[in-house]
Amino acid sequence: MRNPITGQADRPPAPIPPDRLAAVAAELRGMAPAWRAADPAADPAADPAAGRGAVLSRFGAALADDEDLLAALVADTGRVGESLLERRIVAGLIDRWVHQAPALLAPPPERAAALPGIFVAGDAVPYELVGMISPWNLPLLLALIDAVPALAAGCTVLVKPSEVTPRFIEPLMRLVPDELPLRVVEGDGATGAALVDLVDAVVFTGSVETGRRGAQAAARAFVPAFLELGGKDPAIVLAGADLDRAAAAVLWGGTANAGQSCQSIERVYVAREAHDAFLSRLVDKAAQVGLTCEGGPIGPIIKPGQEDVIAAHLADAVARGAVVHTGGRIERHGGGHWCRPTVLSGVDHDMLVMREETFGPVLPVMAVDGPEEAIALANDSAYGLSAAVFAATEEQARAVAARLQVGAVSVNDAALTALVHEGEKNSFRLSGLGGSRMGTASIGRFLRRRAFLVNRSDAADPWWHGTKG
């Protein structure tokens, strides 16, 4: 695979053979009964969720400061700051699920039904084996963001990360406790396709094209699929907004991780009367943000070929009349590909940079004549993942946010879904399908609800076939 810093292929791929993948799946299924019971002390009164939590806590503590894992993430992606953030977020989400799962998994109290003498109770049954296919842009976080709640729910989990960034797998697996039924395997697209046929539910994070194929494969296997796909997130800056705050937030939201995140800001709509002042602030701030090879925060382009997509979008925009204020081209440093924070003006909605997912640190800024036009343009997209709104008051921002066809809106900030996991949300349009991966509801995706309908009446029920007695 390619080192994003040097641009050189420095490690051969090592996909798991199909027979070995099937053996790993069988091994996990063999671990399922004990994990679901999760009674390390062999105490029949022990809370299974608490027992699982104890194992997960040891896992979280082990990875929280593991330097080998961090080094592998840096080698995979060429950036340090985001790798540190990934590790910290994962340790935090493990801690959060350890504390929340016991209450969320407690069976609901029995209740009386509308029919006299009938009572309703229930429980939840975890899927025995959940398969997860995760992308390259945030390798550790997106490999575990769904795996942890699934494990807390009582599932066993098999993860196939992207073949672009597999170095972290080995150090991560060294940290997995023996009794934790989590396996992370190296593989390519064929491995992911084979995984779907071995599991009881599938979680996929990645591109729309690949997600569509995964969903079709899951349908043929008759297993549920939960998809978190691409985005083309808009930011709206209304008249009266704090322009310094908006420019700083939009710059971070569009260029963190070099723009290689599904929730990156990729379109900016600014009230015409504020456009020039906002653009000036954004350009000044963007010009000060350097590349990691120069001591700045912007890392290299991770995936081979993504530089061609970014270059094509920029060339199309310039050919159609866009003005480049900062960045604007792919650079080579030490063999790797890089793109500085790029601010464009003079854009329109026919440009690729406003229609298709760029997945780079590119911020096209477009003037609009008020909130109605901003809302219409923001909603004019095949995607509906998230968005950002800046206004003079929270009430004004919330009024606009409520009309956006997206799953989450950051108000007076940008890309908060990268940091705030408490907000339950669903993807709109091509950005995904299935239950929320955020909020307490996300653990419910990995459970099938079972109802017990109990008749405690001594009387003959009116719906029974009558008999002569």
C-alpha positions in Angstrom: 0.0 0.0 0.0 1.0 3.6 -0.5 2.6 5.8 2.2 0.8 9.1 1.9 3.8 11.0 3.1 6.3 9.5 0.6 4.0 8.5 -2.1 5.8 5.1 -2.2 4.3 1.6 -1.9 6.0 0.4 1.3 3.9 -2.5 2.4 2.3 -5.3 0.3 -1.4 -5.9 0.9 -2.2 -9.0 3.0 -6.0 -9.7 2.6 -7.3 -12.5 4.7 -8.0 -15.6 2.6 -11.7 -16.5 2.2 -11.4 -19.8 4.2 -9.7 -17.9 7.1 -12.4 -15.2 7.0 -15.0 -17.9 7.4 -13.1 -19.5 10.2 -12.9 -16.1 12.0 -16.7 -15.7 11.6 -17.2 -19.2 13.0 -14.9 -18.4 15.9 -16.9 -15.3 16.8 -20.2 -17.2 16.6 -18.7 -19.7 19.1 -18.0 -16.9 21.5 -21.5 -15.4 21.2 -23.2 -17.4 24.0 -20.6 -16.5 26.6 -20.4 -12.9 25.5 -24.2 -12.5 25.6 -24.2 -13.9 29.1 -21.0 -12.0 30.0 -20.7 -13.5 33.5 -17.0 -13.6 34.1 -17.5 -14.3 37.8 -20.0 -17.2 37.0 -22.6 -15.3 39.1 -26.1 -16.0 37.9 -27.3 -12.7 39.4 -24.7 -10.6 37.5 -25.8 -8.0 35.0 -24.6 -9.2 31.6 -24.3 -5.6 30.3 -22.2 -4.7 33.3 -20.0 -7.8 32.7 -19.5 -6.8 29.0 -18.8 -3.3 30.2 -15.9 -4.5 32.4 -14.2 -6.1 29.4 -14.8 -3.1 27.2 -13.3 -0.9 29.9 -10.1 -2.8 29.9 -10.0 -2.5 26.1 -10.5 1.2 26.3 -7.9 1.7 28.9 -5.4 -0.3 26.8 -5.9 1.8 23.6 -6.2 5.2 25.3 -2.4 5.8 25.3 -1.0 3.0 23.2 1.9 4.5 21.1 2.2 1.6 18.7 -1.4 2.1 17.7 -0.9 5.9 17.3 2.3 5.3 15.2 0.4 3.0 12.9 -2.4 5.5 12.4 0.1 8.2 11.6 1.8 6.0 9.1 -1.5 5.1 7.5 -2.7 8.7 7.2 0.3 11.0 7.4 -1.3 13.2 10.1 -0.7 13.4 13.8 -3.4 15.8 15.2 -6.4 13.9 13.8 -4.8 10.6 14.9 -4.5 11.7 18.5 -8.1 13.0 18.3 -9.3 9.6 16.9 -7.7 7.7 19.7 -9.1 10.1 22.3 -12.6 10.0 20.8 -12.6 6.2 20.7 -11.5 5.9 24.3 -14.3 8.3 25.2 -17.0 6.5 23.3 -16.0 3.2 24.9 -16.4 4.8 28.3 -19.7 6.3 27.4 -21.2 3.0 26.2 -19.9 1.2 29.3 -21.8 3.6 31.5 -25.0 3.9 29.4 -25.5 0.4 28.1 -26.8 -1.3 31.3 -29.7 1.1 31.7 -30.5 1.2 27.9 -30.5 -2.6 27.8 -32.7 -3.2 30.8 -36.0 -4.9 29.8 -39.0 -2.6 29.8 -41.5 -3.0 32.7 -44.4 -5.2 32.1 -47.6 -3.3 31.2 -51.3 -4.0 30.7 -52.5 -4.2 27.2 -55.7 -2.5 25.9 -57.4 -5.9 26.0 -58.6 -6.8 29.5 -56.5 -9.5 31.2 -53.6 -9.3 28.7 -50.2 -8.1 29.8 -47.1 -7.2 27.7 -43.5 -7.9 28.6 -40.4 -8.2 26.4 -36.7 -8.5 26.0 -34.2 -7.8 23.2 -32.0 -10.3 21.3 -28.7 -9.1 19.9 -27.7 -10.1 16.4 -25.2 -12.9 16.9 -22.6 -11.6 14.5 -22.4 -8.1 13.0 -20.1 -7.4 10.1 -18.7 -3.9 9.6 -16.9 -2.3 6.6 -15.2 0.9 7.4 -13.3 3.6 5.3 -9.8 5.0 5.2 -10.3 8.6 6.2 -10.6 8.0 10.0 -9.4 4.4 10.3 -9.7 3.8 14.0 -12.7 5.9 14.8 -14.9 4.6 12.0 -13.8 1.0 12.6 -15.0 1.2 16.2 -17.8 3.8 16.3 -20.4 1.1 15.6 -18.5 -1.9 16.9 -18.5 -0.6 20.4 -22.3 -0.2 20.9 -22.8 -3.6 19.1 -20.4 -5.3 21.5 -22.1 -3.5 24.4 -25.4 -4.9 23.1 -24.1 -8.4 23.2 -23.2 -9.0 19.6 -19.9 -10.4 18.3 -18.3 -8.1 15.7 -16.2 -8.7 12.6 -14.7 -5.5 11.1 -13.1 -5.1 7.6 -11.4 -1.7 7.4 -10.3 -0.1 4.1 -7.4 -1.7 2.4 -5.9 1.9 2.0 -5.2 2.2 5.7 -4.6 -1.3 7.3 -1.5 -0.7 9.4 -3.4 0.0 12.6 -5.1 -3.4 12.5 -2.2 -5.4 14.0 -1.5 -3.1 17.0 -5.2 -2.7 17.7 -5.8 -6.5 17.8 -2.9 -6.8 20.3 -5.0 -4.7 22.7 -8.2 -6.7 22.4 -8.9 -8.8 25.5 -9.2 -12.6 25.0 -12.9 -12.6 25.9 -13.8 -9.6 23.8 -15.5 -11.0 20.6 -14.0 -8.4 18.2 -11.9 -9.3 15.2 -10.5 -6.7 12.8 -9.2 -8.2 9.5 -7.3 -6.9 6.6 -8.9 -7.2 3.2 -10.1 -5.6 0.0 -13.5 -5.2 -1.8 -13.7 -9.0 -2.3 -13.2 -9.5 1.4 -16.0 -7.1 2.2 -18.3 -8.8 -0.3 -17.5 -12.2 1.3 -18.1 -10.8 4.8 -21.7 -9.9 4.0 -22.6 -13.6 3.4 -21.1 -14.6 6.8 -22.9 -12.2 9.2 -26.4 -11.4 10.5 -26.3 -7.7 10.0 -24.0 -5.3 8.1 -22.8 -1.7 8.9 -21.1 0.1 6.0 -19.4 3.5 6.0 -18.0 4.8 2.8 -19.0 5.9 -0.7 -22.5 5.9 -2.1 -21.4 3.6 -5.0 -19.9 1.0 -2.7 -22.7 1.4 -0.1 -25.3 0.7 -2.8 -23.5 -2.5 -3.8 -23.2 -3.5 -0.1 -26.9 -2.9 0.5 -27.8 -5.0 -2.5 -25.6 -7.8 -1.3 -27.2 -7.6 2.2 -30.7 -7.8 0.6 -29.7 -10.9 -1.3 -28.4 -12.4 2.0 -31.6 -11.2 3.7 -29.8 -9.3 6.5 -30.3 -5.7 7.5 -27.8 -3.1 6.3 -27.1 0.2 8.0 -25.4 2.7 5.7 -23.5 5.9 6.5 -22.4 7.3 3.1 -21.1 10.5 1.5 -21.9 14.1 2.1 -21.7 17.5 0.4 -22.3 19.6 3.5 -23.4 23.2 3.1 -22.7 26.1 5.5 -25.0 29.1 5.5 -23.9 32.5 6.8 -26.8 34.9 7.3 -26.6 38.7 7.5 -25.7 39.8 11.0 -23.7 36.7 11.8 -20.4 37.0 13.6 -18.2 36.8 10.6 -15.0 36.1 12.4 -16.5 33.2 14.2 -18.2 31.9 11.0 -15.0 32.1 9.0 -12.9 30.3 11.6 -15.6 27.6 12.1 -16.1 27.1 8.3 -12.4 26.9 7.7 -12.0 24.2 10.4 -15.1 22.4 9.2 -13.9 22.3 5.6 -10.2 21.6 6.1 -9.8 19.5 9.2 -8.4 16.1 8.2 -7.5 17.9 4.9 -11.3 17.9 4.1 -11.3 14.1 4.0 -14.4 13.6 6.1 -18.0 12.9 5.1 -19.2 15.8 7.3 -16.7 18.3 5.9 -18.1 21.7 4.8 -17.9 21.6 1.0 -20.3 24.5 0.0 -20.6 27.9 1.6 -23.6 30.2 1.0 -23.2 33.8 2.3 -25.8 36.6 2.4 -24.8 39.0 -0.3 -24.3 42.0 2.0 -21.9 40.0 4.1 -20.2 38.1 1.3 -17.1 40.3 0.7 -16.4 40.8 4.4 -16.8 37.1 5.1 -14.7 36.1 2.1 -11.9 38.4 3.2 -11.8 36.9 6.7 -11.9 33.4 5.3 -9.1 34.0 2.9 -6.9 35.7 5.5 -7.4 32.7 7.9 -6.9 30.1 5.2 -3.7 31.6 4.1 -2.2 31.1 7.6 -3.0 27.3 7.7 0.0 25.3 6.5 0.7 21.7 5.6 2.0 19.2 8.1 5.2 18.8 6.2 5.8 22.5 7.0 4.7 22.3 10.6 1.0 23.1 9.9 -2.1 21.0 10.5 -3.1 20.0 7.0 -2.1 16.5 6.2 -1.6 14.7 2.9 -4.2 13.3 0.6 -4.5 9.7 1.9 -6.2 7.7 -0.8 -4.3 7.2 -4.1 -6.3 8.9 -6.9 -8.2 11.3 -4.7 -5.8 14.0 -5.8 -7.1 13.6 -9.3 -10.7 14.2 -8.1 -9.7 17.4 -6.3 -7.7 18.6 -9.3 -10.6 17.9 -11.7 -13.1 19.9 -9.5 -10.7 22.8 -9.3 -10.0 22.8 -13.0 -13.7 22.7 -13.8 -14.4 25.6 -11.4 -11.6 27.8 -12.8 -12.7 27.0 -16.4 -16.2 28.2 -15.5 -15.0 31.5 -14.0 -14.3 30.7 -10.4 -11.6 32.8 -8.7 -8.9 31.0 -6.6 -7.9 33.0 -3.5 -5.7 30.5 -1.6 -4.3 27.1 -2.6 -6.0 25.9 -5.7 -3.6 23.1 -6.8 -2.2 19.7 -5.9 1.4 20.0 -4.6 4.0 17.3 -4.3 6.2 17.2 -1.2 8.4 14.3 -0.4 6.5 12.2 -2.9 3.1 12.7 -1.3 0.2 14.7 -2.6 -1.0 17.7 -0.7 -3.6 20.4 -1.1 -3.5 23.7 0.8 -6.8 25.2 2.2 -8.4 26.4 -1.0 -11.0 29.2 -1.0 -12.9 29.9 -4.2 -15.4 32.7 -5.1 -17.4 33.4 -8.2 -18.8 29.8 -8.1 -22.2 28.7 -9.3 -24.3 25.5 -8.9 -23.3 24.0 -12.2 -19.7 23.5 -11.1 -18.5 20.1 -10.0 -17.2 21.6 -6.8 -20.7 22.5 -5.8 -22.4 19.3 -6.9 -20.1 16.3 -6.3 -18.2 15.2 -3.2 -14.7 16.8 -3.5 -13.2 15.2 -0.3 -10.5 17.8 0.0 -9.8 21.1 1.8 -11.7 23.2 -0.8 -14.2 25.9 0.3 -16.3 27.4 -2.6 -18.1 30.5 -1.4 -21.3 31.7 -3.2 -23.3 34.9 -2.5 -27.0 34.5 -2.0 -29.9 36.9 -1.8 -31.3 36.0 1.6 -32.3 32.9 3.6 -34.8 31.6 1.1 -32.1 31.3 -1.7 -29.6 29.8 0.8 -32.1 27.2 1.9 -33.0 26.3 -1.7 -29.4 25.9 -2.8 -28.4 24.0 0.3 -31.2 21.5 -0.3 -30.4 21.3 -4.0 -28.1 18.2 -3.5 -28.1 14.5 -3.9 -26.8 14.3 -0.3 -28.3 15.1 3.1 -25.8 14.3 5.8 -25.2 17.5 7.8 -25.0 21.3 7.6 -24.0 24.4 9.4 -25.9 27.7 10.0 -24.5 31.0 11.3 -26.8 33.9 12.2 -27.1 36.9 14.4 -29.3 35.0 16.9 -29.8 31.3 17.7 -33.5 31.7 16.9 -32.7 32.9 13.3 -30.2 30.0 12.8 -32.7 27.4 14.2 -35.4 28.7 11.9 -33.2 28.1 8.9 -31.8 24.8 10.2 -35.3 23.4 10.6 -35.8 23.7 6.8 -32.6 21.9 5.7 -32.9 18.3 4.4 -30.1 16.9 6.4 -29.6 14.7 9.5 -27.7 17.2 11.7 -27.2 20.9 11.7 -24.4 22.7 13.6 -25.6 26.1 14.8 -23.0 28.8 15.0 -20.3 26.1 14.5 -19.4 23.6 11.9 -18.9 19.8 11.6 -19.9 19.2 15.2 -21.0 15.7 14.4 -17.3 14.8 14.3 -17.1 15.7 18.0 -20.6 15.4 19.5 -22.0 11.9 19.5 -25.0 12.5 21.7 -27.3 13.8 19.0 -29.6 11.2 17.4 -29.9 11.7 13.7 -30.6 10.0 10.4 -29.1 10.5 7.0 -31.2 12.0 4.2 -31.1 11.1 0.6 -28.0 9.4 -0.7 -26.1 10.0 2.6 -27.3 6.8 4.1 -30.0 4.4 5.4 -31.0 2.9 8.7 -31.1 3.9 12.3 -29.0 6.6 13.9 -25.4 5.8 14.7 -25.4 8.7 17.1 -27.2 9.1 20.4 -28.5 6.4 22.8 -30.8 5.0 20.2 -27.9 3.7 18.1 -27.4 0.6 20.3 -31.0 -0.4 19.3 -29.8 -1.1 15.7 -28.1 -4.3 17.0 -31.1 -5.7 18.8 -34.3 -7.5 17.8 -37.2 -6.8 20.1 -39.2 -9.7 21.4 -42.7 -9.4 23.0 -44.3 -11.7 25.5 -48.1 -11.4 25.5 -49.5 -13.0 28.6 -53.2 -13.8 29.2 -54.0 -13.8 32.9 -57.8 -13.8 32.5 -59.8 -16.8 33.7 -62.7 -15.9 31.4 -63.0 -17.3 27.9 -61.8 -14.8 25.4 -64.3 -13.6 22.8 -62.0 -14.3 19.8 -61.7 -18.1 20.7 -63.7 -20.6 18.7 -66.8 -21.3 20.8 -67.3 -24.8 22.2 -70.3 -26.4 23.9 -69.4 -27.5 27.4 
